[in-house]
Amino acid sequence: MSYSTIISNTSFLSLASKFTTRGSRLQCTISMARSAVDETSDSGAFQRTASTFRNFVSRDSNSQFPAESGRYHLYISYACPWASRCLSYLKIKGLDDAISFSSVKPIWGRTKETDEHMGWVFPGSDTEVQGADPDHLNGAKSVRELYEIASPNYTGKYTVPVLWDKKLKTVVNNESAEIIRMFNTEFNHIAGNPDLDLCFKKRA
């Protein structure tokens, strides 16, 4: 199998690449990680970079992102464990009526016709893929489009979960560890199970 075939078969990385040939060796310089797959080392180890949208929903009504019923939407993939734990918190805390959610398709697809990037995409209809939903909020075809709505010059990863502000039309947070903490404490005044604390406390 040739190098070009290998690169073609891994085109789902869809990164800006520069190739130079030195003797029989093919070099590839890659920039802009667009998914978790891009953070895998040569040995196969996962080297996760920090999430980029790190705003916090607060119970303080004067904050930029106050915890209001009906204002936020959680985008997930059932195929993503980090996103799935956010949905688990949402359900267990009884936030179904306060925070809406939807899921992308469980497998990646082309996110834009102008390049070869593969990532999370929405189905074209409510019946195309069981458990997956079209984006009725923004009409996006992919999670990539959501990030570009929030920040047109964004060059980071197009990952789930995404906690979306319907009012400001932007990504609030895409770090699951922080999203579950918001769900656990900041929405208690509108949660069905406000006294249920799902975050373990460190022992003294």
VMD Tcl script that draws the C-alpha trace (Angstrom):
set ca {
  {0.00 0.00 0.00}
  {1.41 3.39 -0.96}
  {1.77 6.42 1.30}
  {-0.83 8.26 -0.76}
  {-3.32 5.46 -0.15}
  {-2.67 5.58 3.58}
  {-3.20 9.33 3.63}
  {-6.37 8.96 1.55}
  {-7.75 6.32 3.89}
  {-7.20 8.61 6.86}
  {-8.58 11.70 5.16}
  {-11.19 11.93 7.90}
  {-8.52 13.89 9.77}
  {-9.14 16.59 7.18}
  {-6.30 18.78 8.32}
  {-4.18 21.36 6.61}
  {-1.24 19.21 5.54}
  {2.03 19.90 3.81}
  {3.93 17.09 2.18}
  {7.61 17.01 1.26}
  {9.62 14.09 -0.05}
  {13.14 13.37 1.13}
  {14.54 10.30 -0.55}
  {11.99 7.55 -0.05}
  {10.39 9.14 3.01}
  {7.18 11.12 2.93}
  {6.82 13.84 5.55}
  {3.51 15.25 6.69}
  {3.15 18.44 8.69}
  {-0.27 18.70 10.27}
  {-1.98 21.73 11.77}
  {-5.32 22.38 13.47}
  {-6.73 19.39 15.33}
  {-10.40 19.12 14.42}
  {-11.41 16.05 16.44}
  {-10.25 13.72 19.20}
  {-8.76 11.41 16.55}
  {-6.22 14.12 15.75}
  {-4.93 13.92 19.33}
  {-3.60 10.40 19.06}
  {0.16 9.99 19.27}
  {2.25 7.77 17.00}
  {2.09 5.06 19.67}
  {-1.72 5.23 19.80}
  {-1.94 7.07 23.11}
  {-4.69 9.67 23.51}
  {-3.25 13.12 24.21}
  {-6.28 15.30 24.88}
  {-5.97 19.06 24.51}
  {-8.04 21.47 26.56}
  {-11.52 22.45 25.42}
  {-11.82 26.02 24.18}
  {-15.30 27.23 25.21}
  {-15.15 27.48 29.00}
  {-17.98 29.83 29.99}
  {-20.04 28.94 33.03}
  {-23.78 28.97 33.55}
  {-24.49 30.42 36.99}
  {-27.45 30.56 39.37}
  {-26.61 34.28 39.64}
  {-29.28 36.05 37.58}
  {-26.84 38.86 36.79}
  {-24.24 36.61 35.19}
  {-23.60 36.51 31.44}
  {-25.12 33.03 31.32}
  {-27.80 32.79 34.01}
  {-29.43 29.44 34.73}
  {-32.80 30.02 33.07}
  {-35.34 27.40 32.09}
  {-35.61 26.90 28.33}
  {-32.53 28.94 27.46}
  {-29.97 26.18 26.90}
  {-29.68 23.18 24.62}
  {-27.31 20.24 24.94}
  {-25.93 18.73 21.73}
  {-24.62 15.20 22.20}
  {-23.71 11.99 20.44}
  {-24.73 8.72 22.03}
  {-21.45 7.39 20.63}
  {-19.42 9.84 22.74}
  {-18.94 8.86 26.41}
  {-18.15 12.43 27.47}
  {-21.35 13.73 25.92}
  {-23.37 10.81 27.27}
  {-22.38 11.55 30.84}
  {-23.71 15.09 30.42}
  {-27.05 13.67 29.28}
  {-27.03 11.31 32.27}
  {-26.63 14.25 34.63}
  {-29.37 16.17 32.86}
  {-31.78 13.26 33.20}
  {-30.92 12.26 36.77}
  {-31.11 15.84 38.04}
  {-34.55 16.18 36.47}
  {-33.67 18.95 34.04}
  {-35.65 17.56 31.10}
  {-38.09 20.46 31.09}
  {-35.42 23.10 31.65}
  {-32.72 22.07 29.16}
  {-33.50 20.57 25.76}
  {-31.13 18.16 24.03}
  {-30.59 16.43 20.71}
  {-28.17 13.91 19.29}
  {-26.15 13.84 16.10}
  {-25.72 10.70 14.01}
  {-23.54 8.04 15.70}
  {-21.01 7.95 12.86}
  {-19.07 10.73 11.20}
  {-19.81 12.24 7.83}
  {-18.52 15.00 5.58}
  {-19.07 18.34 7.34}
  {-18.51 20.59 4.33}
  {-18.37 20.08 0.57}
  {-15.31 22.32 0.18}
  {-12.94 20.06 2.17}
  {-12.60 16.47 3.35}
  {-13.16 16.97 7.07}
  {-15.20 14.21 8.70}
  {-17.05 14.84 11.94}
  {-20.36 14.80 13.78}
  {-23.30 15.48 11.46}
  {-27.06 15.79 11.89}
  {-29.52 13.58 10.01}
  {-31.59 15.10 7.25}
  {-34.90 14.07 8.85}
  {-36.37 12.82 12.11}
  {-36.63 9.29 10.69}
  {-33.25 8.95 8.93}
  {-31.38 7.53 11.95}
  {-33.08 6.24 15.09}
  {-32.13 8.37 18.09}
  {-30.58 11.16 16.03}
  {-32.24 14.52 15.43}
  {-31.98 17.24 12.77}
  {-30.85 20.57 14.17}
  {-34.18 22.34 14.51}
  {-32.59 25.19 16.49}
  {-30.04 26.51 14.03}
  {-30.55 24.45 10.89}
  {-26.95 23.28 11.05}
  {-25.89 20.25 9.03}
  {-22.97 19.47 11.32}
  {-21.50 20.29 14.72}
  {-18.80 22.12 12.81}
  {-21.41 24.61 11.62}
  {-22.44 25.28 15.22}
  {-18.90 26.22 16.14}
  {-18.66 28.46 13.09}
  {-21.94 30.18 14.02}
  {-20.55 30.85 17.49}
  {-17.13 31.93 16.21}
  {-16.66 32.40 12.42}
  {-12.84 32.28 12.74}
  {-12.78 29.23 15.00}
  {-10.01 26.73 14.17}
  {-10.25 24.27 17.07}
  {-11.95 20.91 17.49}
  {-15.57 20.34 16.50}
  {-16.52 18.12 19.42}
  {-19.51 17.17 21.52}
  {-20.89 17.81 24.06}
  {-21.91 21.35 23.22}
  {-23.91 23.40 25.68}
  {-25.64 25.98 23.49}
  {-27.21 29.31 24.48}
  {-30.39 29.73 22.42}
  {-30.67 33.40 23.35}
  {-27.15 34.48 22.38}
  {-26.73 31.79 19.71}
  {-23.33 30.70 20.92}
  {-21.45 27.82 22.50}
  {-21.35 28.26 26.25}
  {-19.14 25.32 27.08}
  {-17.80 22.17 25.40}
  {-15.99 20.64 28.37}
  {-18.04 17.78 29.79}
  {-16.43 17.94 33.25}
  {-17.65 21.51 33.63}
  {-21.07 20.95 32.07}
  {-21.93 18.20 34.57}
  {-20.94 20.48 37.44}
  {-23.27 23.17 36.13}
  {-26.09 20.65 35.86}
  {-25.35 19.40 39.37}
  {-25.50 22.75 41.18}
  {-26.47 25.77 39.10}
  {-29.93 24.67 37.98}
  {-31.18 23.36 41.33}
  {-33.88 26.02 41.55}
  {-35.54 24.55 38.44}
  {-34.38 20.92 38.73}
  {-36.72 18.03 39.48}
  {-34.15 16.56 41.89}
  {-32.43 19.61 43.40}
  {-31.21 17.84 46.55}
  {-29.43 15.10 44.63}
  {-25.69 15.79 44.63}
  {-23.93 13.75 41.94}
  {-20.43 15.18 42.42}
  {-18.24 13.29 44.84}
  {-16.50 15.34 47.49}
  {-12.84 14.77 48.27}
  {-12.26 13.15 51.61}
  {-10.26 15.17 54.12}
}
mol new
graphics top color blue
foreach p $ca { graphics top sphere $p radius 0.5 }
foreach p [lrange $ca 0 end-1] q [lrange $ca 1 end] { graphics top cylinder $p $q radius 0.2 }
display resetview
